[in-house]
Amino acid sequence: MAAPQGVGAALAGTPAQLISPAAAMTPTAAGSVAVTLALAALGRREERRRPAVSGARPGVLPAPAVDD
């Protein structure tokens, strides 16, 4: 996750050198929020695709089996 953040910071820093930092931060912040919301939606979508364990509550993982 650090590599994409570094690329994003570099891409955001380039316009900040050419225009005012405040003007460059506004679209950068909006893009960041959009990416965060998109990743959160994809994560929830993947959770819904997992097969349900019988008797389990949604969002609660079953306890691991204990081998004697």
C-alpha positions in Angstrom: 0.0 0.0 0.0 3.0 2.3 0.5 4.0 2.3 -3.1 0.7 3.6 -4.5 0.6 6.3 -1.8 4.1 7.4 -2.9 3.1 7.6 -6.5 0.0 9.5 -5.5 2.1 12.0 -3.4 4.5 12.5 -6.3 1.6 13.1 -8.7 0.0 15.5 -6.2 3.3 17.4 -5.6 3.9 18.2 -9.3 0.9 20.6 -9.7 1.6 22.0 -6.3 4.9 23.3 -7.5 3.3 24.9 -10.5 0.2 26.4 -8.8 -0.7 27.2 -5.2 -0.6 24.2 -2.8 -4.2 24.9 -1.7 -5.4 24.7 -5.3 -3.5 21.5 -5.9 -4.7 19.9 -2.6 -8.4 20.2 -3.4 -8.6 17.8 -6.3 -6.0 15.6 -4.6 -8.2 15.3 -1.5 -11.3 14.7 -3.6 -9.5 11.9 -5.5 -8.3 10.4 -2.3 -11.8 10.3 -0.9 -13.1 8.8 -4.1 -10.5 6.0 -4.1 -11.1 5.3 -0.4 -14.9 4.9 -1.0 -14.3 2.8 -4.1 -12.0 0.4 -2.2 -14.4 0.2 0.7 -17.2 -0.7 -1.6 -15.1 -3.4 -3.3 -14.2 -4.8 0.1 -17.9 -5.1 1.1 -18.7 -6.6 -2.2 -16.1 -9.3 -1.8 -17.4 -10.1 1.7 -20.8 -10.7 0.3 -19.4 -13.2 -2.2 -17.8 -15.4 0.4 -19.8 -18.6 1.1 -21.7 -18.4 4.4 -20.9 -20.9 7.1 -24.1 -22.5 8.4 -25.1 -21.0 11.8 -22.6 -18.2 11.6 -23.5 -14.6 12.0 -22.6 -12.2 9.1 -19.2 -10.7 9.6 -18.2 -13.2 12.3 -15.5 -15.7 11.4 -16.0 -19.2 12.7 -13.6 -20.4 15.5 -10.7 -22.5 14.2 -11.0 -26.3 14.8 -9.0 -27.7 17.7 -7.1 -30.9 17.0 -6.4 -33.1 19.9 
